[in-house]
Amino acid sequence: MELIWYGRTCIRMRGRDAVVVADPYQTIVGPTGRGITGDIVTFSHPDDRPLPKAKGTRSRDGSTLLPSSLDGAFVLDGPGEYEVKDVLLTGVRTYRDDTKGSERGKQVSFVVELDGMHTIHLGEIGHLLTEEKLADIGPVDIACVPVGGVLSPQRLAELVAQLNPKIVVAMPLDDDAPDTAEALAKFFHEMGGEAAPQPKLTITISGLPAETATVLLESRGKAQEAARVSEPQTGRP
């Protein structure tokens, strides 16, 4: 399986049977999606930063616009158990704060089974998990966690300990902000690792580490935008 990060909470998971794209909000990947394709799209919460005058196909909840490159994808944005293109997905109700959504709203954390591994995408989760939620989630091999959000680095490390994954993928919510950079450094300190970005994560079930490893991915979306800006302009000035 291959994981690529596009910024904030947008991650593309490519397995043998299908491609799942989590949180491809237009505010992250643009109205066209910058060429991101996938079979299944999951949205952890409605887009709370919509682009002005944006157009596109709406998700099932009616409040989130799909990038045009993902118009044909099957969209999931609610709790439940699903099977799409032989991929099993479980949406678990979680919240973006520790007051059951009263401050920042509800969300859905999705567990995706690809290539025999269980990956949980935690969106912008803002709380630790109850025993009931942990039972709903089940075993986790890879956890994609938000850094620089409601949860402090210490509390985020506690959340990781609850899930006990083999690999943790850190998702900085604003990788240009000084506060996020500080939170990222503290989180990696808590996890006992070093924040050394890599272009992507490629992993097989037999290659999962014996002890939890924490990784940071380079933003593919930022790299694409930089490449677009640096392209030579043609035509008359």
SEVEX-376052 format. One record per atom (N, C-alpha, C): residue number from 1; atom name; x, y, z. Coordinates in steps of 0.001 Angstrom, whole numbers, plus 500000, padded with zeros to 6 digits. Each point is the difference from the previous one (the first is absolute). Last residue first. Example, Ala and Ser with C-alpha at 12.3 -4.5 7.8 and 13.67 -1.06 7.14 Angstrom:
2
k,a,u,v,w
2,N,512850,497750,507080
2,CA,500820,501190,500060
2,C,499230,501090,500730
1,N,500290,494280,499930
1,CA,499110,501190,500000
1,C,500900,501200,500000
end
This chain:
237
k,a,u,v,w
237,N,504003,539174,476917
237,CA,499885,500560,501339
237,C,498792,500894,500099
236,N,500090,495815,496568
236,CA,500490,501366,500103
236,C,499842,500500,501418
235,N,500627,494697,499283
235,CA,499147,501044,499455
235,C,500586,501383,500209
234,N,500849,495813,503425
234,CA,500116,500185,498551
234,C,499071,501110,499546
233,N,502768,498254,504808
233,CA,498804,500561,499393
233,C,500236,500220,498508
232,N,502275,496286,503581
232,CA,500214,501197,499177
232,C,498705,500449,499340
231,N,500110,497442,504792
231,CA,499960,499701,498569
231,C,500212,501276,499191
230,N,499615,499658,504893
230,CA,501329,500128,499391
230,C,500016,499695,498510
229,N,496021,499594,502712
229,CA,500426,501397,500037
229,C,501321,500197,499273
228,N,498330,495604,500531
228,CA,499138,500767,499091
228,C,500460,501445,499922
227,N,502127,497140,503055
227,CA,500380,499660,498629
227,C,499182,500804,498997
226,N,498922,500394,504550
226,CA,501293,500630,499740
226,C,500455,499736,498567
225,N,496112,497862,501491
225,CA,499753,501428,499845
225,C,501300,500734,499689
224,N,500224,495415,500973
224,CA,499352,500209,498707
224,C,499771,501484,499737
223,N,501726,498739,504184
223,CA,500999,499770,498956
223,C,499406,500246,498619
222,N,497145,500153,503731
222,CA,500877,501169,499990
222,C,501049,499871,498904
221,N,497138,496346,500674
221,CA,499251,501139,499499
221,C,500860,501243,499910
220,N,501687,496066,501973
220,CA,499970,499887,498544
220,C,499258,501197,499395
219,N,502667,499581,504760
219,CA,498716,500374,499413
219,C,500071,499942,498482
218,N,502900,496844,503439
218,CA,500049,501288,499326
218,C,498640,500285,499375
217,N,500491,496865,504427
217,CA,500056,499996,498542
217,C,500109,501424,499467
216,N,501226,497019,504741
216,CA,499490,501265,499486
216,C,500185,499988,498495
215,N,499727,496033,504302
215,CA,500552,500564,498766
215,C,499314,501320,499665
214,N,501009,495936,504146
214,CA,499269,501210,499639
214,C,500659,500645,498795
213,N,499554,494775,502521
213,CA,500850,500976,499313
213,C,499135,501180,499584
212,N,499797,495444,503648
212,CA,499353,501122,499320
212,C,501020,500979,499420
211,N,501343,494835,500468
211,CA,499643,501074,500919
211,C,499467,501184,499209
210,N,501071,496197,497582
210,CA,499638,499339,501254
210,C,499561,501015,501045
209,N,499347,500967,494629
209,CA,501039,499897,501029
209,C,499490,499321,501268
208,N,498369,499055,494800
208,CA,499641,500813,501159
208,C,501045,499823,501097
207,N,499769,497704,495604
207,CA,501012,501009,500296
207,C,499666,500899,501169
206,N,497139,496553,498116
206,CA,501191,499320,500521
206,C,501099,500985,500385
205,N,496012,501563,498004
205,CA,499680,499460,501312
205,C,501208,499291,500618
204,N,501034,503977,496687
204,CA,499251,498747,499871
204,C,499754,499455,501393
203,N,501238,505200,497648
203,CA,500089,498984,501048
203,C,499179,498769,499627
202,N,501913,505410,498751
202,CA,499639,498757,499326
202,C,500229,498862,500978
201,N,499541,505726,499943
201,CA,500191,498790,500797
201,C,499519,498812,499183
200,N,502156,505144,498572
200,CA,498827,499144,500135
200,C,500340,498828,500910
199,N,503005,503829,499465
199,CA,498999,500266,498954
199,C,498719,499191,500147
198,N,502832,501501,504348
198,CA,500285,499125,498863
198,C,498881,500149,498982
197,N,502256,502757,504772
197,CA,498990,499752,498958
197,C,500494,499068,498901
196,N,501183,500448,505279
196,CA,500760,500054,498749
196,C,499055,499666,498854
195,N,499972,500764,505517
195,CA,499150,500390,498875
195,C,500838,500202,498745
194,N,500871,496577,504297
194,CA,500418,501279,499443
194,C,499179,500297,498756
193,N,499095,496894,504851
193,CA,500542,500001,498645
193,C,500411,501390,499573
192,N,497492,498305,504069
192,CA,501355,499471,499976
192,C,500620,499937,498624
191,N,495618,501730,501794
191,CA,499990,498693,499352
191,C,501395,499387,499895
190,N,499332,504363,501829
190,CA,499178,499090,500802
190,C,500059,498579,499448
189,N,502068,503364,497504
189,CA,500758,499765,501235
189,C,499254,499019,500894
188,N,497839,501478,496169
188,CA,501043,499024,499656
188,C,500895,499711,501202
187,N,496749,503298,500569
187,CA,499362,498702,499800
187,C,501039,498934,499663
186,N,501402,504486,500384
186,CA,499668,499437,501313
186,C,499366,498618,499862
185,N,500943,502418,496060
185,CA,501254,499637,500670
185,C,499721,499344,501347
184,N,496311,501704,497666
184,CA,500555,498849,499291
184,C,501285,499517,500682
183,N,497962,503972,501513
183,CA,499211,498829,500402
183,C,500553,498732,499361
182,N,501919,504059,498677
182,CA,500353,499709,501392
182,C,499261,498760,500494
181,N,498921,501589,495756
181,CA,501369,499479,499979
181,C,500451,499627,501406
180,N,495876,502169,499547
180,CA,499925,498616,499522
180,C,501381,499360,499971
179,N,499678,504554,501112
179,CA,499406,499188,501064
179,C,499933,498532,499593
178,N,501470,503235,496797
178,CA,500996,499715,501041
178,C,499451,499114,501113
177,N,498069,499749,494916
177,CA,499829,500778,501222
177,C,501060,499634,501036
176,N,499228,497910,495602
176,CA,500752,501249,499891
176,C,499960,500817,501291
175,N,497632,495777,499227
175,CA,501442,499757,500066
175,C,500840,501251,499817
174,N,495151,498457,501790
174,CA,500444,501203,499289
174,C,501518,499981,500034
173,N,497788,496236,501547
173,CA,498795,500668,499512
173,C,500305,501322,499313
172,N,502907,495245,500416
172,CA,499974,501378,500491
172,C,498811,500758,499410
171,N,500856,494708,500743
171,CA,499372,500901,499032
171,C,499981,501413,500591
170,N,502694,494823,500676
170,CA,499639,501313,500533
170,C,499441,500879,498889
169,N,500246,494532,500845
169,CA,500251,501015,498977
169,C,499503,501333,500542
168,N,501589,494926,502114
168,CA,499235,501233,500186
168,C,500404,500973,498900
167,N,500220,494264,500940
167,CA,500513,501213,499356
167,C,499054,501160,500293
166,N,499185,495864,502039
166,CA,501392,499741,499648
166,C,500654,501240,499385
165,N,495871,500324,503675
165,CA,500292,499628,498607
165,C,501479,499657,499820
164,N,496641,501114,504025
164,CA,501138,499076,499904
164,C,500286,499561,498559
163,N,496491,502878,502497
163,CA,499806,499262,498744
163,C,501088,498954,499771
162,N,500163,502890,503825
162,CA,498721,499283,500044
162,C,499830,499104,498776
161,N,503699,502900,500189
161,CA,500183,498847,500891
161,C,498717,499189,500120
160,N,499853,504045,497619
160,CA,500749,498991,499247
160,C,500183,498743,500841
159,N,498117,503677,502127
159,CA,499061,499440,499026
159,C,500671,498904,499176
158,N,502681,502459,502923
158,CA,499107,499113,500757
158,C,499005,499318,499066
157,N,502759,503292,498201
157,CA,500789,498791,500259
157,C,499182,498994,500809
156,N,498120,504169,499298
156,CA,500024,499278,498730
156,C,500800,498707,500148
155,N,499932,503020,503559
155,CA,498714,499292,499903
155,C,499934,499188,498711
154,N,503789,502687,500602
154,CA,499965,498973,501041
154,C,498718,499176,499918
153,N,500565,503755,497124
153,CA,500873,498882,499624
153,C,499980,498865,501022
152,N,495600,502874,499846
152,CA,501406,500333,500201
152,C,500858,498823,499552
151,N,495017,501071,498019
151,CA,500774,499164,500910
151,C,501448,500476,500089
150,N,497022,502219,497012
150,CA,499490,500124,501365
150,C,500854,499220,500991
149,N,502621,500742,495641
149,CA,498576,500274,500176
149,C,499630,500143,501468
148,N,504294,498690,497854
148,CA,499802,501438,500004
148,C,498546,500398,500126
147,N,500978,495325,497906
147,CA,500937,500660,500915
147,C,499811,501510,499892
146,N,497210,494975,498812
146,CA,500177,501433,499782
146,C,500927,500604,501048
145,N,499987,494766,497889
145,CA,499570,500830,501125
145,C,500258,501481,499719
144,N,499617,494571,498047
144,CA,500265,501335,499465
144,C,499421,501008,500983
143,N,501642,494564,500341
143,CA,499125,501070,500484
143,C,500454,501330,499420
142,N,500426,494194,499266
142,CA,500513,501332,499660
142,C,498994,501039,500478
141,N,499208,495507,501150
141,CA,501398,499863,499589
141,C,500647,501356,499750
140,N,495619,498015,503145
140,CA,500517,501031,499097
140,C,501470,499721,499697
139,N,495008,497485,502086
139,CA,501462,500081,499904
139,C,500444,501000,498938
138,N,495186,501046,501886
138,CA,500695,498726,499827
138,C,501507,500184,499890
137,N,495749,503022,500452
137,CA,501125,500183,499077
137,C,500710,498683,499716
136,N,496471,500217,503195
136,CA,499455,500262,498663
136,C,501119,500085,498955
135,N,501218,499612,504521
135,CA,499429,498733,499532
135,C,499418,500162,498598
134,N,501591,503815,502145
134,CA,501130,499141,499652
134,C,499516,498652,499479
133,N,496819,503017,501685
133,CA,500512,500440,498698
133,C,501169,499133,499546
132,N,498253,499154,504286
132,CA,498992,499682,498979
132,C,500487,500392,498607
131,N,502564,501167,503782
131,CA,500123,498569,499715
131,C,499017,499582,498907
130,N,501441,505044,499763
130,CA,499422,499146,501032
130,C,500223,498539,499622
129,N,503200,504281,498482
129,CA,498947,499056,499624
129,C,499511,499194,501198
128,N,502061,505322,499431
128,CA,500431,498615,500131
128,C,498800,499094,499755
127,N,500169,504880,497627
127,CA,499785,499336,501288
127,C,500651,498625,500002
126,N,499309,503136,496154
126,CA,500367,500875,501112
126,C,499841,499363,501363
125,N,500659,499133,494103
125,CA,499491,499531,501282
125,C,500521,500861,501154
124,N,499881,500193,494824
124,CA,500470,501007,500950
124,C,499515,499653,501405
123,N,500757,496137,496411
123,CA,499480,501331,499709
123,C,500624,501035,500913
122,N,500964,495121,499704
122,CA,499328,500603,501152
122,C,499481,501406,499746
121,N,501166,495084,497484
121,CA,500183,501417,499708
121,C,499165,500758,501025
120,N,502219,494753,499683
120,CA,498970,500910,500493
120,C,500405,501429,499674
119,N,501062,494704,498068
119,CA,500474,501374,500159
119,C,498854,500854,500512
118,N,501586,494511,499374
118,CA,498941,500899,500449
118,C,500598,501380,500278
117,N,501419,495557,496556
117,CA,500333,500887,501119
117,C,498835,500927,500312
116,N,500265,496775,496280
116,CA,500099,499255,501247
116,C,500330,500832,501217
115,N,499264,501861,495573
115,CA,501178,499122,499964
115,C,500228,499284,501329
114,N,496564,503513,500811
114,CA,500639,499879,498690
114,C,501230,499111,500131
113,N,495580,502219,502922
113,CA,500774,498768,499873
113,C,500481,499860,498559
112,N,498405,504234,503503
112,CA,500045,499486,498632
112,C,500856,498733,499979
111,N,497119,503595,503498
111,CA,500956,498900,499968
111,C,499901,499360,498621
110,N,498560,505182,501956
110,CA,499816,498830,499138
110,C,501146,499005,500157
109,N,497204,504195,502801
109,CA,501324,499407,499790
109,C,499802,498702,499222
108,N,496908,504720,500549
108,CA,500055,498543,499860
108,C,501451,499592,499788
107,N,497222,504430,502580
107,CA,500740,499534,498833
107,C,499931,498475,499966
106,N,497683,504941,502546
106,CA,500224,498559,499873
106,C,500908,499712,498804
105,N,500184,504851,502748
105,CA,499189,499146,499145
105,C,500397,498535,499997
104,N,501542,504061,502614
104,CA,500544,499979,498638
104,C,499289,499023,499075
103,N,498459,500935,504611
103,CA,500810,501170,499671
103,C,500418,500025,498526
102,N,497409,496413,501991
102,CA,499267,501229,500310
102,C,500771,501256,499606
101,N,501150,495031,499690
101,CA,499672,500812,498836
101,C,499329,501317,500286
100,N,501575,496787,503379
100,CA,499068,499325,499095
100,C,499477,500911,498890
99,N,503573,501197,503016
99,CA,498669,500239,500568
99,C,498918,499445,499076
98,N,504892,500413,499262
98,CA,499779,499007,501059
98,C,498684,500220,500728
97,N,501304,500902,494582
97,CA,500309,500585,501304
97,C,499777,498930,501051
96,N,499009,499201,495486
96,CA,501145,500892,499794
96,C,500356,500783,501262
95,N,497695,494823,499336
95,CA,499707,501432,500127
95,C,501275,500818,499842
94,N,497588,494812,498446
94,CA,500902,500652,500936
94,C,499709,501499,499943
93,N,498005,494925,497967
93,CA,499692,501356,500438
93,C,501020,500473,501027
92,N,500929,496402,496030
92,CA,499703,500062,501433
92,C,499767,501454,500396
91,N,500222,496475,495409
91,CA,499959,501383,500455
91,C,499532,500056,501441
90,N,502404,496200,496520
90,CA,499139,500216,501157
90,C,500099,501458,500414
89,N,501089,496443,495451
89,CA,500200,501266,500703
89,C,499015,500087,501158
88,N,502296,496403,495948
88,CA,499160,500152,501183
88,C,500361,501305,500701
87,N,500392,498138,494665
87,CA,500681,500666,501110
87,C,499009,500158,501149
86,N,498997,498282,495515
86,CA,500687,499002,500827
86,C,500839,500619,501117
85,N,497142,502733,497296
85,CA,501094,499457,499185
85,C,500883,499046,500810
84,N,497011,501957,503257
84,CA,500022,500629,498683
84,C,501219,499477,499249
83,N,496928,499535,504836
83,CA,500882,499228,499132
83,C,499870,500565,498597
82,N,498873,501609,505579
82,CA,499843,500054,498550
82,C,500943,499004,499324
81,N,497551,501981,505016
81,CA,500904,499019,499403
81,C,499706,499909,498506
80,N,499341,504414,503568
80,CA,499423,498764,499480
80,C,501068,499068,499476
79,N,499216,505783,500790
79,CA,500344,498766,500710
79,C,499338,498785,499358
78,N,501071,504195,496794
78,CA,499227,499730,501209
78,C,500432,498712,500668
77,N,501332,501924,495597
77,CA,500180,501089,500954
77,C,499189,499801,501282
76,N,501886,497934,494733
76,CA,499521,499626,501329
76,C,500250,501164,500946
75,N,499824,498864,494238
75,CA,500255,500890,501136
75,C,499363,499471,501280
74,N,502084,498391,494871
74,CA,498928,499694,500944
74,C,500310,500745,501291
73,N,501690,501712,494981
73,CA,500305,499179,501177
73,C,498756,499764,500854
72,N,500678,502763,495843
72,CA,499456,498652,499864
72,C,500207,499113,501206
71,N,501644,504627,499693
71,CA,498550,499986,499774
71,C,499408,498596,499961
70,N,504647,502052,500729
70,CA,499438,498897,500782
70,C,498491,499870,499825
69,N,502743,503461,498001
69,CA,500722,498772,499651
69,C,499448,498778,500727
68,N,498347,504511,500831
68,CA,499506,499416,498749
68,C,500712,498700,499635
67,N,499262,501480,505141
67,CA,500820,500479,498891
67,C,499590,499266,498721
66,N,496329,500539,503841
66,CA,501081,499139,499531
66,C,500858,500741,498974
65,N,496944,502086,504186
65,CA,500150,499859,498559
65,C,501190,499108,499668
64,N,496360,500632,504357
64,CA,501400,499898,499601
64,C,500091,499716,498510
63,N,495872,500256,502583
63,CA,500726,501214,500359
63,C,501455,499997,499560
62,N,496431,496420,499670
62,CA,499574,501187,499271
62,C,500820,501244,500247
61,N,500188,495108,501369
61,CA,499444,500922,500992
61,C,499632,501343,499381
60,N,502013,496596,497322
60,CA,498665,499593,500432
60,C,499397,500958,501015
59,N,503498,502151,496677
59,CA,500011,498746,500745
59,C,498594,499704,500500
58,N,500851,502944,495484
58,CA,499935,500067,501457
58,C,500032,498610,500619
57,N,502124,502290,495289
57,CA,499057,499015,500509
57,C,500021,500022,501519
56,N,501382,504564,497510
56,CA,500388,498598,499987
56,C,498896,499104,500508
55,N,502131,505539,500261
55,CA,499013,499125,499384
55,C,500489,498566,500067
54,N,500827,505230,502606
54,CA,500500,498708,499518
54,C,498858,499168,499442
53,N,500233,504646,502108
53,CA,499505,499718,498648
53,C,500513,498681,499431
52,N,502667,501224,504182
52,CA,498913,500833,499483
52,C,499677,499648,498554
51,N,501926,496334,503484
51,CA,500479,501039,499101
51,C,498823,500842,499519
50,N,500060,497390,504864
50,CA,499703,499867,498564
50,C,500554,501166,499190
49,N,500569,497840,504777
49,CA,500713,501117,499379
49,C,499728,499998,498497
48,N,498386,496656,503047
48,CA,499646,501234,500697
48,C,500803,501200,499495
47,N,498155,494850,498348
47,CA,501031,501016,499769
47,C,499582,501298,500675
46,N,498382,495212,501971
46,CA,499703,500937,498913
46,C,501107,501045,499873
45,N,501574,495349,501886
45,CA,499017,500999,500445
45,C,499692,500919,498827
44,N,502615,496095,499365
44,CA,499837,499851,501446
44,C,498989,500990,500567
43,N,500412,497510,495071
43,CA,500074,501323,500615
43,C,499750,499840,501492
42,N,501638,496705,495519
42,CA,499405,500143,501330
42,C,500184,501438,500462
41,N,499998,496896,495072
41,CA,500334,501223,500728
41,C,499332,499955,501367
40,N,501576,496420,495663
40,CA,499181,500267,501180
40,C,500503,501274,500658
39,N,502013,498530,496001
39,CA,498739,499268,499874
39,C,499020,500359,501107
38,N,504034,503214,497664
38,CA,499730,498983,501002
38,C,498659,499337,499751
37,N,504040,504231,498470
37,CA,498927,499082,499636
37,C,499820,498969,501100
36,N,502373,505208,498926
36,CA,499834,498886,500935
36,C,498822,499144,499538
35,N,501639,504227,497933
35,CA,500249,498692,499409
35,C,499884,498823,500946
34,N,499112,504635,501214
34,CA,501398,499878,499565
34,C,500337,498599,499507
33,N,495663,502045,501531
33,CA,500618,498861,500667
33,C,501437,499755,499610
32,N,496641,503594,498798
32,CA,500243,498922,499034
32,C,500617,498765,500644
31,N,498981,504003,502573
31,CA,498771,499539,499342
31,C,500210,498837,499038
30,N,503486,500568,504130
30,CA,499505,500833,498921
30,C,498767,499417,499322
29,N,502530,498379,503978
29,CA,500521,499534,498703
29,C,499487,500816,498816
28,N,498883,501172,504623
28,CA,501327,499388,500096
28,C,500567,499730,498612
27,N,495639,501784,500614
27,CA,500893,500974,500620
27,C,501400,499439,500202
26,N,496447,497287,498360
26,CA,500460,500925,498965
26,C,500956,501040,500571
25,N,499658,495142,502269
25,CA,499238,501245,499950
25,C,500574,500911,498920
24,N,500483,494898,501361
24,CA,500497,500825,498888
24,C,499179,501283,499853
23,N,500222,495884,503494
23,CA,499918,501455,500172
23,C,500589,500817,498846
22,N,501140,494997,499540
22,CA,499362,500553,501192
22,C,500106,501521,500006
21,N,500113,495659,496306
21,CA,500496,501353,500261
21,C,499215,500578,501171
20,N,501300,494893,497543
20,CA,499139,500752,500911
20,C,500642,501361,500251
19,N,500210,495620,496229
19,CA,500653,501195,500537
19,C,498982,500764,500838
18,N,500626,494409,498475
18,CA,499317,501288,499863
18,C,500861,501116,500572
17,N,501402,495292,499658
17,CA,498637,499917,499481
17,C,499350,501347,499724
16,N,504527,499401,501831
16,CA,499918,499165,498791
16,C,498622,500080,499354
15,N,501268,504254,502831
15,CA,500206,498582,500227
15,C,499909,499222,498704
14,N,500649,505351,502094
14,CA,499886,499164,498798
14,C,500343,498560,500346
13,N,498477,505013,502351
13,CA,500449,498642,500303
13,C,499773,499124,498772
12,N,500403,505572,501547
12,CA,499599,499040,498966
12,C,500627,498648,500318
11,N,498583,504768,502946
11,CA,500928,498905,499748
11,C,499411,499063,498946
10,N,499188,505028,502868
10,CA,499762,499296,498731
10,C,501098,498969,499745
9,N,499317,503455,503650
9,CA,499583,498619,500278
9,C,499754,499193,498730
8,N,503322,504112,499894
8,CA,498981,499894,501053
8,C,499612,498540,500226
7,N,502642,499924,495757
7,CA,499829,501167,500846
7,C,498821,499833,500935
6,N,501543,496602,496942
6,CA,499810,501184,499163
6,C,499844,501287,500800
5,N,502263,494578,500251
5,CA,499330,501082,500737
5,C,499943,501244,499120
4,N,500360,494297,499287
4,CA,500519,501306,499606
4,C,499175,501062,500706
3,N,501054,494249,500048
3,CA,499327,501154,500580
3,C,500710,501272,499561
2,N,499471,494364,498500
2,CA,500735,501260,499907
2,C,499153,501124,500583
1,N,500564,494164,500190
1,CA,499156,501188,500000
1,C,500886,501246,500000
end
